[in-house]
Amino acid sequence: MQPEGESNPDGKVGFAPYVWMLCGCFLFAWMGEFANQLRPLCDWRLVALARAGLAFVFALSLAVATRAPLTFTDPPVLWMRSVAGSLSLLCTFYALSLLRTSEVLTLTNTFPIWVALLSWPLLRQRPTLAVWAAAVCGVGGVALIQSGAGSGSGMTALPVTLALVAALTSSVAMLGLNQLKGLHPWAVVTHFSGVATVFVLGAWLVGGAPDLTPLASGWVVVLLVGVGISATLGQMCLTLAFTLGQPSRVSVVGLAQIVFAMGLDLSFGGEMFGAWTLAGIGLVMLPTAWVMTSREG
């Protein structure tokens, strides 16, 4: 019997990468909700530090507890993954401090197109026409969701540009994950979180250290811990998804994050969605379902 998640002789993979990716999407949607709740309460760099620093502490503790072999030097692609992921983290959280969450998710969820483009020269994996169509369909659905939500938040050039940079660097990080099959997932998560923590602390040097007085609030601390826990578990799921599956296909399933995020928004008292938004949800779910059930390469 073929182990779940490994390639079959005909090049196909099992459902495991897509299940892990869906779990990661759900957890990262919770991370986004926690960050959204923190937006008016504290500096974005505190939220980013919780995302990176707490994830590092949790991942390192779990790696030590499970005796997972850690590495901080080799292979070089590990550093590529961690540096690219750290840049994506910084750009995303800065954009979230200036734009609405739906706008940031719309821009950062263009990463499947970048994955499809970059997997060809970097991994020698030429995406099929069907994978391209699924990626375009999913991104089009995200755009419809955004148009249904309405504009008017005053999107400016810098945060928009940084959100798109986050999508590009995120795709590089995800492609790097696909090359780390020989490393324990906790080693990958620990390395990335540690490097990201250094990047976030470096951002503290820009414009002076953030105000730490919000940490006196118990509710702020609870939300920050929520960011760290959901980020750690979500990163673990994402690592498993991209080390087991083909990046161009797994990344399309990642678009389901926007659907989970909208569900949480409704649960926490957000406005009901209009027809355009619901149509967008359908376009996001369609390629997700196709990727999980298609037998095409």
C-alpha positions as CSV (number, residue, x, y, z in Angstrom):
1,M,0.0,0.0,0.0
2,Q,1.3,3.5,-0.9
3,P,1.9,5.6,2.2
4,E,-0.5,8.5,2.5
5,G,1.0,11.7,1.0
6,E,3.8,10.0,-1.0
7,S,3.8,10.0,-4.8
8,N,2.3,7.0,-6.5
9,P,4.2,5.4,-9.4
10,D,2.1,7.6,-11.8
11,G,3.2,10.8,-10.0
12,K,0.0,11.3,-8.0
13,V,-0.2,12.1,-4.3
14,G,-2.7,11.2,-1.6
15,F,-5.1,13.5,0.2
16,A,-2.7,14.1,3.1
17,P,-1.0,17.3,1.7
18,Y,-4.4,18.9,1.0
19,V,-5.9,17.9,4.4
20,W,-2.8,19.4,6.1
21,M,-3.2,22.6,4.1
22,L,-6.8,23.0,5.0
23,C,-6.0,22.5,8.6
24,G,-3.3,25.1,8.3
25,C,-5.7,27.5,6.6
26,F,-8.1,27.2,9.4
27,L,-5.5,27.8,12.1
28,F,-4.0,30.8,10.2
29,A,-7.5,32.2,9.8
30,W,-7.8,32.2,13.6
31,M,-4.4,33.9,13.8
32,G,-5.7,36.6,11.5
33,E,-8.8,37.0,13.6
34,F,-6.7,37.4,16.8
35,A,-4.5,39.9,15.0
36,N,-7.6,41.8,13.8
37,Q,-8.8,42.0,17.4
38,L,-5.4,43.4,18.4
39,R,-5.2,46.0,15.7
40,P,-6.7,48.9,17.7
41,L,-5.0,47.8,21.0
42,C,-1.3,47.7,20.3
43,D,1.5,48.3,17.8
44,W,1.7,45.9,14.9
45,R,5.3,45.0,15.8
46,L,4.1,43.5,19.1
47,V,1.6,41.3,17.2
48,A,4.4,40.3,14.7
49,L,6.7,39.4,17.7
50,A,4.0,37.2,19.2
51,R,3.6,35.5,15.8
52,A,7.3,34.8,15.5
53,G,8.6,34.8,19.1
54,L,6.0,32.7,20.7
55,A,6.0,30.3,17.8
56,F,9.7,29.9,18.2
57,V,9.4,29.1,21.9
58,F,6.5,26.6,21.3
59,A,8.2,24.9,18.4
60,L,11.6,24.7,20.1
61,S,9.9,23.2,23.2
62,L,8.0,20.6,21.2
63,A,11.1,19.8,19.2
64,V,13.1,19.2,22.4
65,A,10.3,17.2,24.0
66,T,9.9,14.9,21.0
67,R,13.7,14.7,20.4
68,A,13.3,16.0,16.9
69,P,16.8,16.7,15.3
70,L,17.4,20.4,14.9
71,T,19.6,22.2,12.5
72,F,20.5,25.9,12.1
73,T,23.0,25.9,9.3
74,D,22.3,23.3,6.6
75,P,20.9,22.8,4.1
76,P,21.1,26.3,2.4
77,V,17.5,26.1,1.2
78,L,16.4,26.1,4.9
79,W,17.8,29.6,5.1
80,M,16.1,30.6,1.9
81,R,12.8,29.4,3.3
82,S,13.2,31.1,6.6
83,V,14.4,34.5,5.2
84,A,11.7,34.6,2.6
85,G,9.1,33.6,5.2
86,S,10.3,36.3,7.6
87,L,10.1,39.0,4.9
88,S,6.6,37.9,4.1
89,L,5.6,38.0,7.8
90,L,6.9,41.5,8.2
91,C,5.2,42.8,5.1
92,T,1.9,41.1,6.0
93,F,1.6,42.4,9.5
94,Y,2.6,46.0,8.4
95,A,-0.1,45.9,5.7
96,L,-2.6,44.6,8.3
97,S,-1.9,47.7,10.4
98,L,-3.0,50.0,7.6
99,L,-5.5,48.1,5.5
100,R,-8.6,46.1,6.3
101,T,-8.0,42.4,6.7
102,S,-10.1,41.5,3.7
103,E,-7.9,43.7,1.5
104,V,-4.7,42.3,2.8
105,L,-5.9,38.7,2.3
106,T,-7.0,39.5,-1.2
107,L,-3.5,40.8,-2.1
108,T,-1.5,38.1,-0.3
109,N,-3.6,35.3,-1.7
110,T,-2.3,35.9,-5.1
111,F,0.6,33.6,-4.1
112,P,-0.7,30.6,-6.1
113,I,0.1,32.4,-9.3
114,W,3.7,33.1,-8.1
115,V,4.1,29.5,-7.0
116,A,2.9,28.3,-10.4
117,L,5.3,30.6,-12.1
118,L,8.3,29.9,-9.9
119,S,7.9,26.1,-9.6
120,W,8.7,25.9,-13.3
121,P,12.2,27.4,-13.3
122,L,13.1,26.4,-9.7
123,L,11.7,22.9,-9.4
124,R,11.4,21.9,-13.1
125,Q,7.7,21.2,-12.4
126,R,5.8,22.6,-15.4
127,P,2.2,23.3,-14.1
128,T,-0.5,21.8,-16.2
129,L,-3.1,24.0,-17.9
130,A,-5.7,22.8,-15.4
131,V,-3.5,23.9,-12.4
132,W,-3.2,27.3,-14.0
133,A,-6.9,27.5,-14.5
134,A,-7.5,26.5,-10.9
135,A,-5.1,29.2,-9.6
136,V,-6.7,31.9,-11.8
137,C,-10.2,30.8,-10.8
138,G,-9.3,30.9,-7.1
139,V,-7.6,34.3,-7.3
140,G,-10.6,35.7,-9.3
141,G,-12.8,34.5,-6.5
142,V,-10.8,36.3,-4.0
143,A,-11.1,39.5,-6.1
144,L,-14.9,39.1,-6.2
145,I,-15.0,38.7,-2.4
146,Q,-13.1,42.0,-2.1
147,S,-15.4,43.8,-4.5
148,G,-18.4,42.5,-2.6
149,A,-16.9,43.8,0.6
150,G,-16.6,47.2,-0.9
151,S,-13.7,49.6,-1.1
152,G,-13.2,52.9,0.4
153,S,-10.6,52.2,3.0
154,G,-8.1,54.4,1.3
155,M,-5.7,51.8,0.0
156,T,-2.3,53.5,-0.4
157,A,0.7,52.5,-2.5
158,L,3.1,51.3,0.3
159,P,0.9,48.8,2.2
160,V,-0.5,47.5,-1.1
161,T,3.0,47.0,-2.5
162,L,4.1,45.3,0.7
163,A,1.2,43.0,0.6
164,L,2.1,41.9,-2.9
165,V,5.7,41.5,-1.9
166,A,4.4,39.3,1.0
167,A,2.7,37.1,-1.6
168,L,5.9,36.8,-3.7
169,T,8.2,36.0,-0.8
170,S,5.6,33.6,0.7
171,S,5.6,31.7,-2.6
172,V,9.5,31.4,-2.4
173,A,9.2,30.2,1.2
174,M,6.6,27.5,0.2
175,L,8.8,26.3,-2.7
176,G,11.6,26.0,-0.2
177,L,9.5,23.9,2.0
178,N,9.1,21.4,-0.8
179,Q,12.9,20.9,-0.8
180,L,13.1,20.1,2.9
181,K,11.6,16.6,2.9
182,G,14.6,15.2,4.8
183,L,14.2,17.5,7.8
184,H,11.8,17.0,10.7
185,P,8.9,19.5,10.5
186,W,9.6,20.8,14.0
187,A,13.2,21.6,12.9
188,V,11.8,23.6,9.9
189,V,9.3,25.5,12.0
190,T,11.8,26.2,14.8
191,H,14.4,27.6,12.3
192,F,11.8,29.8,10.5
193,S,10.3,31.2,13.8
194,G,13.8,31.9,15.2
195,V,14.9,33.8,12.1
196,A,11.6,35.6,11.9
197,T,12.0,36.7,15.5
198,V,15.3,38.3,14.7
199,F,13.7,40.1,11.7
200,V,10.9,41.4,13.9
201,L,13.2,42.7,16.6
202,G,15.2,44.4,13.8
203,A,12.0,46.1,12.8
204,W,11.8,47.6,16.3
205,L,14.8,49.7,15.4
206,V,12.8,51.4,12.7
207,G,10.9,54.4,14.2
208,G,11.8,53.5,17.8
209,A,10.6,50.7,20.1
210,P,6.9,50.1,20.2
211,D,4.8,51.1,23.2
212,L,4.7,48.1,25.6
213,T,2.0,49.5,28.0
214,P,-0.8,47.4,26.2
215,L,0.9,44.3,27.7
216,A,-0.5,45.3,31.1
217,S,-3.9,44.3,29.7
218,G,-4.8,40.6,30.3
219,W,-7.0,40.5,27.2
220,V,-4.2,41.8,25.0
221,V,-1.9,39.1,26.4
222,V,-4.5,36.4,25.8
223,L,-4.9,37.5,22.2
224,L,-1.1,37.6,21.6
225,V,-0.8,34.1,23.0
226,G,-3.6,33.1,20.7
227,V,-1.6,34.5,17.8
228,G,1.4,32.5,18.8
229,I,-0.4,29.2,19.3
230,S,-2.4,29.3,16.1
231,A,0.7,30.4,14.2
232,T,2.8,27.5,15.5
233,L,0.2,24.8,14.7
234,G,-0.7,26.4,11.4
235,Q,3.0,26.6,10.4
236,M,3.4,22.9,11.3
237,C,0.4,22.0,9.1
238,L,1.7,24.1,6.2
239,T,5.2,22.6,6.5
240,L,3.7,19.1,6.3
241,A,1.5,20.1,3.3
242,F,4.4,21.5,1.2
243,T,6.9,18.8,2.1
244,L,4.4,16.1,1.0
245,G,2.6,17.7,-1.9
246,Q,3.3,19.4,-5.2
247,P,3.6,23.2,-4.4
248,S,1.5,24.4,-7.4
249,R,-1.4,22.2,-6.4
250,V,-1.1,22.6,-2.6
251,S,-1.0,26.4,-2.8
252,V,-4.3,26.5,-4.6
253,V,-6.0,24.7,-1.7
254,G,-4.5,27.5,0.5
255,L,-7.0,29.9,-0.9
256,A,-9.6,28.3,1.4
257,Q,-8.1,30.5,4.1
258,I,-10.2,33.4,2.9
259,V,-13.4,31.3,3.3
260,F,-12.4,30.3,6.9
261,A,-11.5,33.9,7.7
262,M,-14.9,35.1,6.4
263,G,-16.7,32.5,8.5
264,L,-14.9,33.7,11.6
265,D,-15.7,37.3,10.8
266,L,-19.4,36.4,10.7
267,S,-19.0,34.5,14.0
268,F,-17.6,37.6,15.7
269,G,-20.3,39.9,14.6
270,G,-19.3,40.9,11.1
271,E,-21.7,42.1,8.4
272,M,-23.5,39.6,6.2
273,F,-22.0,39.0,2.8
274,G,-23.6,40.1,-0.5
275,A,-24.1,38.3,-3.8
276,W,-20.7,39.2,-5.2
277,T,-19.0,37.9,-2.1
278,L,-20.9,34.6,-2.1
279,A,-20.0,34.2,-5.8
280,G,-16.4,34.8,-4.8
281,I,-16.6,32.1,-2.2
282,G,-17.8,29.7,-4.8
283,L,-14.9,30.5,-7.1
284,V,-12.5,29.9,-4.2
285,M,-14.1,26.6,-3.2
286,L,-14.2,25.3,-6.8
287,P,-10.5,25.0,-7.4
288,T,-10.0,23.8,-3.9
289,A,-12.4,20.9,-4.5
290,W,-10.8,20.2,-7.9
291,V,-7.3,20.0,-6.6
292,M,-8.4,17.6,-3.8
293,T,-10.3,15.3,-6.2
294,S,-8.7,15.6,-9.6
295,R,-6.6,12.7,-11.0
296,E,-4.8,15.0,-13.5
297,G,-1.2,15.8,-13.0
